[in-house]
Amino acid sequence: MFKTSFSLIALAVSTATLADDAINKNKLTDKQMERVVVSGSRVFESIDEVPASITIINQKQIEEHLKVNPELQSLLAQMVPGLAPDTGSSSNTGQSLRGRAPLVMIDGVPQSTPLRNGSLGIKTLDPSAISRIEVIKGATSIYGNGASGGIINYITKQAQSGDKTEGEVSLSTRFSAVKLEESAGARISAAINGRADQFSYLVTASYEENGVQRDADGDILGLQYGLSDAVTQNYFTKLGYDFDDEKQLQFSYNYFSSQQKTDLGDVAGDMSLGEKTYAIHVPPELQKRGKPQGPEGNENITLKYTDYALFDNTQMILDLYMQDIENVFFFSPNLANPDENYDGGQSIIRSDKKGARATFNTQVDFDSVEASFIYGIDALNDVTSQPLVDGRVWVPEMDMQSIAGFLQTKWVIADDLIVKAGVRQESIDLSVDDYRTLKLCKTATQCSVPINVKGDTIEYDATTYNVGIKYNLSDKFSPFLSYSQGSDISDVGRLLRAATVNDIGLIQTQASIIDNYEIGFNSQFENVRIEVAAYRSTSELGTTNSFNEVTGVYEPVRAPQEIWGYETVLDYTLSATLKLLATYSYVEGKNTEADVYLGSKQISPPKATANLNWQPNDATSLTLSYLYVGDRKRFAAGDDGKYVGDQGPVESYNVFNLSGQYQFNTSWQGFIGIENLFNEDYFPARAQSYTYGGYNIKGLGTTATVGVKYQF
């Protein structure tokens, strides 16, 4: 039986537009903004009323990191405890959140492709279009399928409340400080926003061309999910119309593409021997056929209607959204079919989503109790497939129809005790036509045997519950405790493409059901804020991979899992000019059926980060950031001395970054960023642990960014 859940966080959080507008209307200060959660679902509220761990990355933090590295994977790894270290590439495979896959969203619209999770969802929007990022940690089904690890929600910028037109233009270049040759790239971003009576508008655009990226030795990084010679474009617009003070209609459109267009080719190394894969220029006849890898013009369209006072005590939000995704992957020799004269292949994940949501929030005040009732209906149609560029079908088209109803309640008793509870009922139909598995080859003579699989419609139907409590005893100690069920039918496509039976009904396509437990506390002293959380999640039917010696392909294995860990955050104002933000996170997990540890695709090594910001005056700011990734050595090598799958040992490493800016006047700002300040020579955690071909790529060597920004 499939179970889905509506996380207890749904009690607390709202669509970005509703929250942003409410914040604008109430003219909250930056400090107050930091105490508000506006993510995921239905209403907005103070973070002090949420019994769970949440990370909010504000616009200042985004802009500081953008000076060092424009990739959102890098920013999130630095700022979010519980998120695995940066992969140093365009892919977030292996970058799990508390040991499970997160659902990435833009203003509440899912960007991930959970039916065939290609782990490219994090890189879907340029940071210059983002106002803040909100990360809800722990299994949840706020938006249905795909959030077994939590939610990463990019909240886009809003038009300013005044009538004056405002805008900015930023120009920068990024280059290797180890070896300049061919490494210089260029980036331009621009934004304009304003209001005209009841009409508001915001337009942002960015265009970036990378040079080659070099490691600490000056060699070009390997190409698998690489960023060398990548061309990235993002065009985003948000238009709003206020019928009156209570009713608003908003339209938004996002276009994003990022493709590697290069004449480079890989020189393969062997991770078991400590050898890196690096790239060199190759003649045209040796270059791989196919399309440039990366997102090929992904689009989102959203229409939202908000009525802040449908009735005296009830708000309403109606959403319609459409999405078209086409992510192109690297050229793989495992997709070879010698009998048909195919020399390798290249796959594409295609996903079309159409969704509608209706959300209502009714608030009732009793004598000493404030109650909120959040209820509504979600509907989604997700059609996803994974064909090859040459027309062969690897994953057949999966057509998912989902409808869910929910009721969530929040009770604030005597201002200090918060109790939340809710229920969600969801029904899903997943239809797959008859298909034939692809012939996969390890060598020209060592191949799998294709199978004709009979299609069917699989039905999932379940009711799930959640409950949480938080007691704001004092600023110095606010404990919380929560339990929430979460589950999804993530990555059914991987199960279908690896089928070894001739009927879809015989494939283990059951949902991965997750029970999530969390306990923690927040403490606020005069100059110090501390957050501590511990968690445990169990799933009756997790997904891991097993190596097939015949085909050289990693196939899914369904087995129960248990994942546990803890996180700490320290936010310390050392002085009026000096602030420190430090985090530490630890996660571990096991396949409980076989009593063996889970591999690094799910479980990351311990991670610590620190961000020290010095702002001696209004014009000058410097930030030194630090990333520590610890050891994780849970597995033994085989008889041949080599590790398999995602079980390679991880050695610790340290990376320092530096960024700074100077405000010349009200209009002009100059900035500089240095990534890997001390030119640490290292393999990222994923590169060390993955034994799959092509992942053994070094981390980026010292790389500098220099630019200017003009505001008007």
N, C-alpha and C positions, 0 to 999 in steps of 0.2 A: 504494500500500500504506500502510495506516495504521500509524503507529508511536506507541506510548506509552512512557513511561519511568517508572522509579522512581528519583527523584533520589538522588544519593549522600548527601543529607542523611538519607534514610531509614535509613541505617546508624546514624545518631546519635541519632535522636529517638524520642519515645514518646508514647503517648496521655497526655492531661493527667491523667487519674485515677490511672494507675499512678505517674506521676512525683510528683504531689502527695502521694499516700499514702506513697511511699518517702521523700520529703522530711520529712513529718511524723514518720515512724518514726525516721529518723536525726537528727531535730532539728537540721537544718542552720541556720546563721546566715544573716542577710540577705546578708552578703557572699558566702557560699558559694552562696546561691541564685542570685546574679547570674552565677555560673560554671557553671550547669547549664542545659541545653537540654531542654525537655520539650514538644516540639511535633510535629505532623504525624503520626508513625507509631509506631514499634514499640518502642523502648527509650529509656531516658533515660541521659544521660551528661554529663560535663563539656564545656563549650563549647571547652575547650582541645584536644579530640580531634575537632573538626569542621573539615574543610578547606574552608570556605566562609564567606560573609558572613551573619551573623545579627544581628538587632536584637531585644533584649528590653526591653520597657517594663514596669517594675515598678509595683506598686500605688501607691506614693507618687507617682510621676510621673503616673499616671492621675488621682489625686485632686487634684494640684496644677492640672492642666489643666482638670479638671471645674469648678473655681472660675471659670475664665475663659470656657469654652465647653463645653457638654455634648455636642457633636457629635464622634463618633469620627473623622470625616474630618479635622477640624482637629487633633486630637491626633496622628494618624498622620503628617500632613504635617509637623508640627513635630519629630517624634522619629525618623522613619525616613528616612535618606539613600537616595536612589534612588526614593522615592515622589514623584509629582508634587504640586504645591501644592494646597492646599484649594480646593474649588470654591465654597465659601460657600453650599451648598445641600444638599438631601437626596440628591443624585445624585453618584456617583463616576465618571461618564463623563468621560473625559479624565484621570482621576487614576490613571495607569498606574504600574506598578512596573518599573523598568528598561526602559521602553518597551513593556511588554506587560501583559496583564490578569492580576491576581492572583486566586487562589481564596480566598475568605473562609470561615472555618470557626468554629464554636463547639464547643470540646472535640473537634475532629476531625470534626465533622459539617458537610458543605459547606452554605453559605448562598447562594452565588452560583447563578445559573441559566445555566450556560455554553451550553446548547443554544439559548437566546435571551437573550443577555446584555443585560439592561436596566441594568446598572451601578448597582444599588441594594443590593448585598450588604453593603457596609460598615456601613450603618445597620440593624442587625438585633438589637441588644442594648443595653441601657442600661449605661453605664460603671460604675454602682454595683454591678453583678453580676460585674464582671471582676476577677480576681486579678492577671493580667498578660497581656500581648500578646506573641506571638512571631512574628517576620516572617522567613521563609526566602526569600532573594532569588535569582532565577535560575530558569530553566525547570525544571519538575519535574512528575512525574505520580504523586506519592506516593499521591494518592487518585483517580488516573485523570484524567478529563477536566476541563479548565478552568483549569489553573495554569501558563499559558505564561509568566507573569512571576514566579511564586513563590506563596507561601502566607502569608496573614495569619490567625493562629489565636488566637481569644479563649479564654483559659483562665479558666473561671469559678471563683468562690470555693468553698472547701471548708469543711465543718463543723470547728470547732476540736477538738483532740485531747482536751481535758479534759471532765469531766462537767458543768461549769457552763454554764448557758444564757447566751448573750451576744446583744446586739442593738444597734441604733442607729436613730435617726430623724434625717433631715436636712430642713430647710425653707429655701427660698431664693426670691428674686425676681430677675428679670433685666429690665433696662430700658435704653432709649436715653438716653445722657447728652447727646445733641445736641438731641433734642426728645422730651420725656417722653410727650406725648399718645398714648394708646392703646398704648404700647409695653410697659407693665409686664406681666410674666407671672408665673406661680407654679409652683413645683416642690416635690414631696414625694417622698422615697424612704425606705424602711425595710427592715431586714433582721434576721433572728433565726436563730440556729443553736445547736446543742447536741448532746449525746449522752445516751443512756439505755441503759446496758449495751452491748449489741452494735449498737444502732440509732443512726444519726446523721441529722441533718436540717439543712437550710439552706433558708430562704425569703427571697427578696428581692422587693420591689415598688416601682415608681416610677410617678408620674403627673405630667405636665407640660403646662401650657397656655401657649403663647407669645402675647405681644402682637404687634403689627406690628413688623417689623424695619426700621430706618431707616439710610440711608447717611450720609455725612459732611455732606450738605446738609440732612438731616432728612427727605428723601423716603422713602416706603415702597419697599422693594426689589421688583423684578418677581417675578411669581408662578411662572414656570416652574421646577419642582422647588423652589419657595419654602418657607420655614419660618414666614412670618407666619401667625398664627392657627392654627398646627399644634397638634394634641392628640396627645401621645405617651404610650403606656402599655406597661409591661413587667412581666411576672409570671414569676418563675423559681423553681423548686424543685429541690432535689437531695436524694434520700433514699438512705441506705446501710445495709447490714446486713453485719456481719463474722461469718462462720460460725466463724472462728478467726483466728489471727494471719496466716494465709497466704491465706485465701479471702474474697472480698468480692463482694457483689452491689450494684449501684448503679443507681438510676433517676433520670432528670432530665427536666424539662418546661420549655419556654420558650414564652411567648406574647408577641408584639411587634406593636404597631400604631402608626402615625404618619401621621395624615392632616390635610391642610390644609382646614379648614372655615371658609370666609370669604365675605364679600360684596364682596371687592375685585375689581377688573378692571384689566388692564394698559393703560398708555399706551405704545404701541410707539415705540421709537427706532431709530436706524440706526447700527450700530457703525462703518461706513465714514465717517460724518460725526462720529464721537465722541459720538453721542447715546445716552443710556441708556434702557432700558426701566424704567419705574417703575409703581407701582400706586396707584389711587385707589378710593374707594368708588363703586359704581355701583348704579343702581336694579335691582330684581329682573328686569325684562324684558330687561336687557342682560347679565345674568349667564349664564355658560356652563352648558349642561345637562350632566348626567352625575354621576359619583361624585366625592367628594373624592379628590384625588390622594395617593398614598403607600401604604405597606404596610397591607393591610386584614386584620389579625389573623393574621399568620404564626405557625405552630406547629412545634415540634420535640419529639420524644419519643425518648429514648435509654435502652436497657437494656444494662448492661455487667457482665460477670462476669470477675473476675480471680483467678488462682491463681498466687501468687508462687513456688510450689515444686511445680509439677506433677510434676517429677522433681527429683533433687538439684541439677541444674544448669540447669533449664529452667523458664521462666515462660510463662504462657498468658493471653491476653486474648481474650474473645469479645464482640463488639458487635452489637447490633441497633438500627437507628434508622429513624424515619419523619419525614417533613417535608411540610408543606403550606404553599405560598407563593402569595399573590395580591397582586401589586403593581400598583396603578392609576396610569396615566400621565396627563399633562396633556391638555387638549383641543387637537386639532390640526386646522387647516383643510385640510391636505394629504390627509386621509382622506375628503374630500368626494366625493360621488357625485351630482351634480345630476340625473341621469336618474331616480334613485330618491328625490329630494327630501331627501337627507341634507345637512345643513349642518355639515360637519366630523364629527369622531368622536373617540373616546377608547378607548385600548387597555388591556388587562390582560394581564400575564404570569402565567400559572398554571403551577405546577410541583409535582408530587408525587414524592417520592423515597422509596424503601424500600431499605435496605442491610443487609448482614451482612458481618462481618469476623472472621477467625480469625488470630491472630498468636502466634507462638511465638518465644522467645528462648533459645537454648542457649549457655552460656558454657563454654569449655574453656581450662584453663591448661596451657601447656607449660613447658619449662625457663625460657626468657626471653621467651616470647610469650604474650599473653593474646588469645584469639580469641573472637569473638561471631558466631553464626549466627542471622540473623533471617529467618523464613520463614513463609509462610501463604497465605491465599486471601482475596480481596476480591470481593464480588458487589454489584451495584447495578442497580436499575430506576429510571429517570428518565423521567417523562412530562411534557413541557412543551409549551405552546401559547401563542399570543397572539391571542385573539379581541378584538373590539370590544365595548363595553358594549351596543350595540344589537343584537348577535347576529351581525354579519358576521364572517367569518374572515379574519384578516390572515396569521397563521402557523398552519398546520395542526398538529394534535397529532403530536408526535414521541415515539415510544416506544423508549427505549434500554435494551437489556439488556447488561450488562457483567460479565465474570468474568475475574479475573486471578490468577495465581500468581506468587510472587516468592521470591527468595533473595538476601539481602544479607549480606556478611561484613565484619568489621572485625578488623584485626590490629594490636595494640599491641606493638611490638618494642622490648625494652630500655627500656620506659617512655617513650621520647622520640619514636619514629618510628611514625606511624599510617598504615596503608594500608587503603583501603576499596575494595571492588569489589562489584558486584551485577548481577543480571539480573532482568528482569520480562517475563512473557509475558501478553499481554492479548488478549481477543477481545471485540468489540463488534458487536451487531446493532442497527441503527437502522431502525425501520419507520415509514413515512409512507403514509397512505391517499391516494387520488386527491383532488385539491383544485382550487380555482379561485382564481387570484390576484385581489387586490382592485383595484378601479378607483380610481386615485389621480389627483387633480386639482391642478394649479397654479392654474388659474383655472376659471371655469365652462365654458369651451370648450377648455381645454388639459389633456387627460387621457391617461392610459395606457390601453391596451387589455387587458382581462382575458384570461387564458390558462387553459385547462383543462390541468392537469398530471397525468400518470399517476404514481401512487405506486409504492413498491417497498420492499424491505428491503435496506439497504446493509450489507455486512459489512466489518469492519476486523479485521485479525489481524496482530500483530507481536511481535517480541522486541527488547528494547532493553537497553543496557548502560550502566554508569557506573563511573568510577574516580576516586580522589582520594588525595592524599598530603599529610601535614603533618609537619613536623619541629620539635619543641619544643626547639630548640637551647639556648635560655636564656629567661628571662623577658623579656629585652630584645629578642629577635628570634625569632619563631616563624613561618616562612614556610609557605605552602600553595599547592597547585596542584590544579585539578580540571577534569574534563570530564564532562558529563552530557548525555544526550539527553532531550529533552522534546518532547511533541507532544500535540495534542488536536484535537477536532472542534468547537471553540468556535464559537458563533453560526451554526450551520447554519440556524437560523430566519431570519436576515437574508438568507441566500442563497436560501432557499425563497420568501420573500415577494417577492423581486425577480426571480423566474424570468422568462426570456424564451424558454424552450423548453418543449415540451409533455410532457417525460419527465424524471422526477427523475434518471434515470441520465445525462442530458446536462448536468445542473447540476454545476458544479465544487465538489462537496462533499468533496473530498479533505482529509485532515487537514493542519494546519499543523505541519510537522516542524521542530523546533528543536534545534540543536547549541549547547551553552552551554559556554564556556571562561572560567575565572576564575583569577587569580593574585593573591596578596596576602600580607600579614603582619600580625601583632599584636606590639606591644611594650608591656611593662609596666615602668615605672620606679618609683621610690619614691612619687611623687605624681602621675604622669602615665601614662595609658593611651592608646595610639595604635593605630588600625586603618586600614589602607589596602588597597583592593581595586580591581583593574581587570578588566574583563570584555568579552567579545565574544560575541554570539549571532547565528546565521544561521538563516534559515528558507527552505526551498525554495518555499513557497507561503504567503506572508503574506496579510493582508486589509487593504486600504485602501478608500477610498470615492471615487467619481467622481460629479460632479453631472450629472443628467439634465435637459437644458434643456427637454424636453417636459413632464415631470411635476413638475419642481421637487423631485424626490426624489433622495437620495444612495444610489447603488447600490454593492455590493461589487465590488472589482477584486482578483483573485488575482495576486500577483507576488512574486518572491523579495525578501527583506529582509535587511539587515545592520544590527545595532544594537550600539553600543559605548559605553563610558563608564568613569568611575571615581568612587570615593567615599572620603572620609576622615572619621574620627571622632577627636576629641580630648576626653578626659575628664581634667580637671585639678583636683586638690584644692589650691586656692590657700592655704588655711589650715584650721584645725579648724572654722571656722564658714562658710567660703566655698568653693563648688564651681562649676566651669564645665563644661558639656557643649556642645561645638560640632561641627557637621557641615558638610560641603560635598559636593555631588554634581553631576555633569555627565553628560548622556546625549545621544547623537545617533544618527540612523539614516537609512538610505536605501533606496529602492526600487532595487535593483541592476540590474534589467532596463532601466529607463529612466534610471538614474543621476540620480535626483531625490531630494531630501530628503523624509522622511516628515512628515506634518502633526502638529499638536499633540494630536490624539486619542491618539497613541502617544508622541510625544516632547515632553517638558516643557522649559522653560527651565532654566538653571543655578539651583541653590537652595542657600542657606546658612542655617543656623539656629544660635542660641546660647541657652542656658538658664543663667542665673546664679542660684544659690540661696544665700541668706544665712540661717543659723540661729544667732543669737547665744546662744540658750539652748533648753532643752527645750520651752518654751511658745510661742516665737515663730519664725515662718518667713516669708520673703519670697522670691518668685521673679520675676525679670525675664526675659522671653523675647523673642526677636527672630527675625523671618523676613525674608529677603531673596530676592526673585525677580528674576533677571537678564533681560537682553534676549534675544530670539530672533527674528531677522528673516531668514528663509531664502527667502522667496518674493516674487515681483514681482506688482504689481497688474495687472489686465487692462487692455484698451484703454479701458474706461470708468472706470478709476481705482479700481476696487473689487477686493477680494480674494474668493476663493471658498473654500467648504468650511471646513476647519480650518487655513487658511494665513494668517490675519491676523497682522500683526507684533505682538510682545509688548514693551512698554516695562517697564523695571524698576520695582519698588516695594518699600517697606519697611514692616513692621508690627511694633509693639511691644505686648506684653501685660504686665500686672502682676497678681500674685496674692499673697495673704497670709493667714495664719491666726494665731489666738492661742488657746492652750489655757488657759481660765480655771481649770479643775480637772480631775480625772480623768474627769469626765462631760461637761462642757460645752466646746464649741469654737465660736468665731466665725470667719467667713471673708469675704473680699472678693476680687473679681476685676474687672479692667478690660481689655476687649478693644479693640484699636486705640487705645492710650493717647493718641497724639498726633493722633487723628482724621484719619489719612491718607485722602485722597480718591483712590481708585484703582479701576480695573477689575481683578478677578482675572485670572490668566493665561488661563483658559479663556474668559472673557468677551471678552478682547481678540482671541484667535485664532479663535474660532468665529464664522462669519458666518451660521450658522443662525438663523432667527428666534427671538427671545425669550431668547437667552443673554446679550445685552449688558446685564448687570445689575451695578451697582456693588458694591464690597465693603462690608461692614458698617461703619458709623461707630462712634464711641466708645460702647461698651455696658458697663454695670456689672452685676455680680452681688453680692448681699449675702445672707448666710445664717448659720444656726446648725446645729450638729449635737450631738445628745445620745446618749451611749453608756452602755450598762448591761451 
